[in-house]
Amino acid sequence: MKCYRILITLLLATISWPGAQAKGSQDRPPNIIVIMADDLGWGDIGANGAKLIKTPNIDRLAAQGIRLTSFYAGANVCTPSRAALMTGRYPMRSGMQHVVMPHSDYGLPQSEFTIAEMLHEAGYATGMVGKWHLGHRDEFWPTAHGFDEFTGVAYSNDMQPFDLYHHKTVVQSPAEQRELTDRYANAATDFISRHRAKPFFLYYAETFPHLPLAVPDSASGVSEAGLYGDVVEHLDEGIGRILAALQANGIADNTLVILTSDNGPWFEGDAGMFRGRKGGTHEGGFRVPFIARLPGAIAPGQVSQEMAMNIDILPTVAAFAGLKMPTDRTIDGRSLRGVLTKSEPSPHEVLFFFDGNDIAAVRDRRYRLVLSTFYRSFPVAFERFGMPLLFDLDKDPEERFSYLREQPDVAARLMARVGEMRAEVETLHKQAGNPFAPKDPSIPVGPVLSPDVRAHK
């Protein structure tokens, strides 16, 4: 058990829950499903304009709910973005600003409070399917952070050893990547069927379209966008199976479904009109798809340009579930319930974009101030040259031209906010680990787990 308890109030009997229309249950809180794709670009889905890739299930989800077109990942690479989603905090606050490698001995600290823990303490059944990538020791494993069940992999599919786990037990070694999406969809639909009678939280974190790409023979050669397109279209089929399972179990109308990606596209994929890709500091590295559906609460067919980030998912889920937020720590995220249900403006004045320990950019509702970028193999610190780039996202969402000369007051205002945030996190800097496997054979590589004991903190 944690050394502290967060007071959570779940009003099961006194509130008429938004969208609660599941068969035989009008007063239970909504089920929650968060779908996180890996390296899915903003422009890789039909709802955002994809031409060569077909995503009918994702597009239907968007038509039945709301699509945010200015939504950002919490970081430009895997681990920190996932930490941001799980905790509602900028990744530096949890010490997860760098990517966890198979030989890393750190992970999401026990002191962090995750979406799964919040909902588990409120009586939800909690399950995770897919890629974790927040540490692979006992104390960092999904079942140590509020999940009752876990079926998935420890980290990215380009890392070794790459095994498939059920809880803490290896069920396939190495994981057959062509089968992963189908296995994930099977596990997710099974979880939904087994828990349809009580509120549940499912975190569905796809391995793809992260490289290497793989699909079963039945899904090969079907897309106009090559193998990458095959992978995204097969991923869409898996999501379709999840949505069909909700419908078959009579709980689609009482389930909040959120879909997003952990960062922009890597070497393939479509960032839309936005400059840059995964790992970069421009829009294309951070801006990702976001769709939310909850019938009866979120009106269908909406599109919003209000800015938001995956740090907002935890407080948004708390708002829909009727839960109080923890008060013993800084939560950077804000509830998007008003944005999703009432067309309210963004709850943020500014959003920060971290690249490891550094604030690489900051934006308000119109302008984005970029402090550094990358050229070839080294970072370029515009700020040190006295020439950060100030982009007007209303006029130039592609970030082609800087308006620093024309808007010095805007730049000064945003730099002041950067200074405030830097002061908050200056003691949290952490050196990145060696990305290459150690030569020392005594250093363990891959998950180090005790026998399968599914206990919570």
C-alpha positions in Angstrom: 0.0 0.0 0.0 1.1 3.6 -0.5 2.2 5.6 2.5 -0.6 8.0 1.7 -4.2 7.8 0.7 -6.0 10.1 -1.7 -9.5 10.9 -0.7 -11.8 9.9 -3.6 -15.5 10.3 -3.7 -17.5 8.2 -6.1 -21.2 9.2 -6.1 -22.8 6.0 -7.3 -26.3 6.5 -6.0 -27.0 10.2 -6.0 -25.9 11.4 -9.4 -27.5 10.8 -12.8 -24.3 10.1 -14.7 -23.9 11.8 -18.1 -24.5 9.3 -20.9 -25.3 6.4 -18.5 -27.6 4.4 -20.6 -26.2 0.9 -20.3 -28.8 -1.9 -20.1 -30.1 -2.3 -16.6 -27.9 0.4 -15.2 -28.9 4.1 -15.2 -26.9 5.3 -12.2 -23.4 3.9 -12.6 -20.4 6.0 -13.7 -19.2 5.6 -17.2 -16.7 3.0 -18.3 -13.4 4.5 -19.5 -11.3 3.3 -22.5 -8.2 5.2 -23.4 -6.6 4.1 -26.7 -3.0 5.1 -27.3 -1.4 4.4 -30.6 2.4 4.4 -30.9 3.8 6.9 -33.5 0.5 7.5 -35.2 0.7 10.8 -37.1 -1.9 13.5 -37.0 -2.6 13.0 -40.6 -2.7 9.2 -40.6 -6.5 8.9 -39.9 -9.3 9.6 -42.4 -11.0 12.1 -40.0 -7.9 14.3 -40.2 -7.6 14.0 -44.0 -5.7 10.8 -44.7 -5.9 10.0 -48.5 -4.0 6.7 -48.8 -4.9 5.2 -45.5 -8.4 4.1 -44.6 -9.5 4.2 -41.0 -13.3 3.7 -41.0 -13.6 2.7 -37.4 -11.6 5.6 -36.1 -13.5 7.9 -38.4 -16.9 6.6 -37.2 -15.7 7.2 -33.6 -14.9 10.8 -34.6 -18.3 11.2 -36.3 -20.0 10.0 -33.1 -18.1 12.3 -30.8 -15.6 15.1 -30.8 -12.3 15.6 -32.6 -9.7 18.0 -31.2 -7.4 19.3 -33.9 -5.0 21.1 -31.6 -4.2 18.2 -29.2 -0.7 17.4 -28.1 1.3 14.5 -26.7 2.9 15.2 -23.4 6.3 14.7 -25.0 7.9 14.0 -28.4 9.0 10.4 -27.6 7.4 7.3 -26.0 8.2 7.1 -22.3 7.8 10.7 -21.2 4.5 11.0 -23.1 3.1 7.9 -21.5 4.1 9.1 -18.0 2.4 12.4 -18.8 -0.8 10.6 -19.7 -0.7 8.3 -16.7 -0.1 11.0 -14.1 -1.5 14.2 -15.5 1.9 15.9 -15.0 4.7 17.1 -17.2 7.1 14.2 -17.4 10.0 15.9 -15.5 7.8 15.9 -12.4 7.9 12.1 -12.2 11.5 11.8 -13.4 10.4 10.2 -16.6 11.7 12.7 -19.1 13.9 10.2 -20.9 13.1 6.9 -22.7 13.4 3.7 -20.7 15.7 1.2 -22.3 15.8 -2.5 -21.8 18.8 -2.1 -19.5 17.3 0.8 -17.6 16.9 0.3 -13.8 14.4 3.1 -13.3 10.7 3.5 -14.0 7.5 5.3 -12.9 8.0 5.9 -9.2 5.7 4.4 -6.6 5.0 7.9 -5.4 3.2 8.8 -8.6 -0.6 8.5 -8.7 -1.9 7.1 -12.0 -5.3 7.1 -13.7 -5.5 3.4 -13.0 -4.9 3.9 -9.3 -7.5 6.7 -9.1 -10.1 4.6 -10.8 -9.2 1.4 -8.9 -9.6 3.1 -5.6 -13.0 4.3 -6.8 -14.2 0.7 -7.4 -13.4 0.3 -11.1 -12.0 -2.9 -12.6 -8.7 -1.8 -14.3 -6.9 -3.5 -17.1 -4.1 -2.7 -19.5 -3.5 -4.2 -22.9 -0.4 -3.4 -25.0 2.8 -1.4 -24.6 3.7 -0.1 -21.1 7.2 1.4 -21.4 7.3 3.0 -17.9 9.7 0.5 -16.3 10.1 -3.2 -16.2 11.0 -4.1 -12.6 8.4 -5.2 -10.1 7.8 -1.8 -8.6 7.3 -0.2 -12.0 5.1 -2.9 -13.7 1.5 -2.0 -14.6 0.1 -4.2 -11.8 2.1 -2.1 -9.4 0.5 1.1 -10.6 -3.2 0.3 -10.2 -4.0 -2.2 -13.0 -5.7 -5.4 -12.0 -4.7 -7.1 -15.2 -2.0 -6.7 -17.8 -1.5 -8.3 -21.2 1.2 -6.8 -23.3 4.9 -5.9 -23.7 7.4 -4.0 -21.6 8.6 -1.5 -24.2 8.9 -0.6 -27.9 9.0 -3.4 -30.5 12.5 -2.4 -31.7 14.0 -3.3 -28.3 15.2 -6.7 -27.1 14.3 -9.0 -25.5 10.7 -8.5 -26.8 8.3 -10.9 -25.1 4.6 -10.9 -24.6 3.3 -11.0 -21.0 0.1 -11.9 -19.2 0.5 -10.2 -15.8 4.1 -11.1 -15.1 4.3 -14.4 -17.0 5.8 -14.6 -20.4 3.3 -16.2 -22.8 5.2 -15.8 -26.0 9.0 -15.4 -26.4 9.8 -13.6 -28.6 6.5 -11.9 -29.3 5.3 -12.6 -32.8 4.8 -9.1 -34.0 2.5 -10.0 -36.9 0.0 -11.3 -34.3 0.2 -8.5 -31.7 -2.7 -6.4 -32.9 -5.0 -9.4 -33.0 -3.8 -10.6 -29.6 -4.3 -7.2 -28.1 -7.8 -6.9 -29.6 -8.7 -10.4 -28.2 -7.5 -9.4 -24.7 -9.4 -6.1 -24.8 -12.7 -7.6 -26.0 -12.3 -10.4 -23.4 -11.8 -7.8 -20.6 -14.8 -5.8 -21.8 -17.0 -8.9 -21.7 -15.9 -10.1 -18.3 -16.3 -6.6 -16.7 -19.5 -5.4 -18.4 -21.5 -5.5 -15.2 -19.4 -3.0 -13.3 -17.5 0.2 -14.1 -14.1 -0.6 -15.8 -11.1 1.2 -17.1 -9.2 -0.2 -20.1 -5.9 1.3 -21.2 -5.3 0.0 -24.7 -1.8 0.9 -25.8 -1.0 -0.3 -29.3 2.5 -1.3 -30.3 2.1 0.1 -33.8 2.7 1.9 -36.1 6.1 2.1 -34.3 8.9 0.4 -36.3 9.4 -2.4 -37.2 6.1 -2.8 -39.0 4.3 -6.1 -39.1 0.9 -7.4 -40.1 -0.6 -10.9 -40.6 -0.8 -12.2 -44.1 -4.5 -11.5 -44.2 -3.8 -7.8 -43.7 -0.8 -7.5 -46.0 -1.0 -5.5 -49.3 -4.4 -4.0 -48.7 -3.5 -0.4 -48.2 -2.5 2.2 -50.8 0.1 3.4 -48.3 2.4 0.4 -48.4 3.2 -1.7 -45.3 2.8 1.4 -43.0 -0.7 1.8 -44.3 -1.4 -1.9 -43.8 -0.4 -1.6 -40.2 -2.6 1.4 -39.5 -5.6 -0.1 -41.3 -5.1 -3.3 -39.3 -4.8 -1.2 -36.1 -8.1 0.4 -37.1 -9.7 -3.1 -37.4 -8.6 -3.9 -33.9 -10.2 -0.7 -32.6 -13.3 -1.6 -34.5 -13.5 -4.9 -32.6 -13.3 -3.0 -29.3 -16.1 -0.7 -30.3 -18.2 -3.7 -31.5 -17.6 -5.5 -28.1 -19.0 -2.4 -26.3 -22.1 -2.6 -28.5 -22.5 -6.3 -28.2 -22.3 -6.1 -24.4 -24.9 -3.2 -24.3 -22.5 -0.7 -22.7 -21.5 1.5 -25.7 -23.7 4.3 -24.5 -22.1 4.3 -21.1 -18.5 4.2 -22.1 -16.2 7.1 -22.6 -13.8 6.2 -25.4 -10.7 8.4 -25.9 -8.2 7.8 -28.8 -4.8 9.5 -29.2 -1.2 8.8 -30.0 2.0 9.1 -27.9 3.8 11.4 -30.3 4.1 12.3 -34.0 5.1 9.9 -36.8 8.6 8.6 -37.0 10.2 7.8 -40.3 7.0 7.0 -42.1 3.5 8.4 -41.6 1.8 11.7 -42.0 2.1 14.7 -39.6 -0.5 16.6 -41.6 0.5 20.1 -42.5 2.6 20.4 -39.4 6.4 20.8 -39.4 8.6 18.1 -37.9 8.2 14.6 -36.7 8.7 12.4 -33.6 11.6 13.5 -31.5 11.6 17.0 -32.9 10.5 20.2 -31.2 8.1 21.5 -33.8 4.3 20.9 -34.1 4.7 17.6 -36.0 6.5 15.9 -33.1 3.8 16.7 -30.6 0.5 17.4 -32.3 -1.5 14.1 -32.5 -5.0 12.8 -33.1 -7.6 13.1 -30.4 -11.1 11.8 -30.4 -13.6 11.3 -27.6 -17.0 9.7 -27.6 -19.6 9.4 -24.8 -23.2 9.3 -26.1 -25.6 11.5 -24.2 -22.8 13.7 -22.9 -20.6 14.5 -25.9 -22.6 15.6 -28.9 -21.7 13.9 -32.1 -19.9 15.5 -35.1 -18.0 18.1 -33.2 -14.6 19.6 -34.2 -12.8 21.8 -31.8 -9.5 23.8 -32.3 -9.0 24.4 -28.5 -5.5 23.5 -27.4 -5.1 20.6 -25.0 -2.5 17.9 -24.1 -2.5 14.3 -22.8 -1.8 15.6 -19.3 -5.5 16.6 -19.4 -6.7 13.0 -19.8 -6.4 12.1 -16.1 -8.4 15.2 -14.8 -10.9 14.7 -17.7 -11.5 11.1 -16.7 -11.8 12.2 -13.1 -14.5 14.8 -14.0 -16.6 12.3 -16.0 -16.3 9.7 -13.2 -17.2 12.1 -10.5 -13.9 11.9 -8.7 -11.8 14.4 -6.8 -8.3 15.2 -7.9 -5.3 14.6 -5.6 -4.3 17.7 -3.8 -0.8 16.7 -2.5 1.0 17.3 -5.8 1.1 19.5 -8.8 -1.3 18.3 -11.5 -0.5 20.2 -14.7 -3.5 18.8 -16.6 -6.9 20.4 -16.6 -10.3 18.8 -17.2 -11.5 19.0 -20.7 -15.1 18.1 -19.9 -16.3 21.6 -20.6 -14.5 21.6 -24.0 -15.9 18.2 -24.9 -19.5 18.8 -23.7 -20.1 22.5 -23.8 -17.8 23.9 -26.4 -15.9 25.8 -23.8 -12.5 27.3 -24.4 -9.3 25.5 -23.5 -8.6 25.5 -19.7 -5.0 26.4 -20.4 -3.4 29.8 -20.9 -0.2 28.1 -22.1 1.2 24.7 -22.8 4.9 23.7 -22.4 6.7 21.3 -24.7 9.5 19.4 -23.1 12.4 17.7 -24.8 14.1 15.7 -22.1 15.1 18.2 -19.4 14.6 21.2 -21.6 11.6 23.4 -22.4 11.8 23.4 -26.2 8.7 25.4 -26.8 5.6 27.1 -25.3 2.3 28.1 -26.8 -0.7 30.1 -26.0 -4.0 30.1 -27.9 -2.4 31.7 -31.0 1.4 31.8 -30.8 4.1 29.2 -30.3 7.6 30.2 -29.2 10.2 27.6 -30.2 13.4 27.8 -28.2 15.4 25.0 -29.8 15.4 22.6 -32.7 17.7 20.0 -34.3 20.0 20.3 -37.2 21.7 17.1 -38.4 23.0 15.4 -35.2 23.0 18.3 -32.8 20.5 20.7 -31.1 20.3 24.3 -32.1 19.5 26.5 -29.2 17.8 29.5 -30.8 17.4 31.1 -27.5 21.2 31.4 -26.9 21.5 33.4 -30.0 18.8 35.7 -28.9 16.6 34.6 -31.8 13.9 32.2 -30.7 11.2 31.5 -33.3 7.8 32.9 -32.7 5.1 31.3 -34.9 1.6 32.5 -35.4 -0.4 29.3 -35.5 -3.5 31.1 -36.8 -1.7 32.6 -39.7 1.0 30.0 -40.3 0.2 26.6 -38.6 3.1 25.1 -40.7 5.6 27.1 -38.6 7.4 28.4 -41.6 7.9 32.1 -40.7 8.9 33.7 -37.4 7.1 36.9 -36.2 9.5 37.6 -33.4 10.3 41.1 -34.8 6.6 41.9 -35.2 5.5 40.6 -31.8 8.2 41.3 -29.2 5.7 41.7 -26.4 4.2 38.3 -27.1 7.6 36.7 -27.1 8.5 38.4 -23.8 5.2 37.3 -22.2 5.8 33.7 -23.3 9.5 33.8 -22.1 8.3 35.0 -18.7 6.1 31.9 -18.5 9.1 29.7 -19.5 11.1 31.3 -16.8 8.5 30.4 -14.2 8.3 26.8 -15.3 12.1 26.4 -15.4 12.2 27.6 -11.8 9.7 25.0 -10.9 11.6 22.1 -12.4 15.2 23.2 -12.2 15.9 20.6 -9.4 14.3 17.8 -11.4 16.9 17.5 -14.2 18.1 13.9 -14.8 20.8 12.6 -17.0 19.7 10.5 -19.9 20.9 6.9 -19.8 23.1 5.2 -22.4 20.8 4.2 -25.3 23.0 1.3 -26.2 23.0 -2.1 -24.6 25.7 -2.5 -21.9 28.8 -4.6 -22.6 28.9 -5.6 -18.9 27.1 -9.1 -18.8 26.2 -8.6 -15.1 23.8 -5.8 -16.0 20.3 -7.2 -16.6 18.7 -6.5 -19.9 14.9 -6.8 -20.2 12.2 -7.2 -17.5 13.3 -8.5 -14.0 10.1 -9.6 -12.3 9.3 -11.7 -9.3 6.7 -14.6 -9.6 3.3 -13.5 -10.6 1.7 -11.9 -7.5 -1.1 -9.5 -8.5 -1.1 -7.3 -5.5 -1.6 -3.5 -5.4 0.3 -0.9 -3.6 
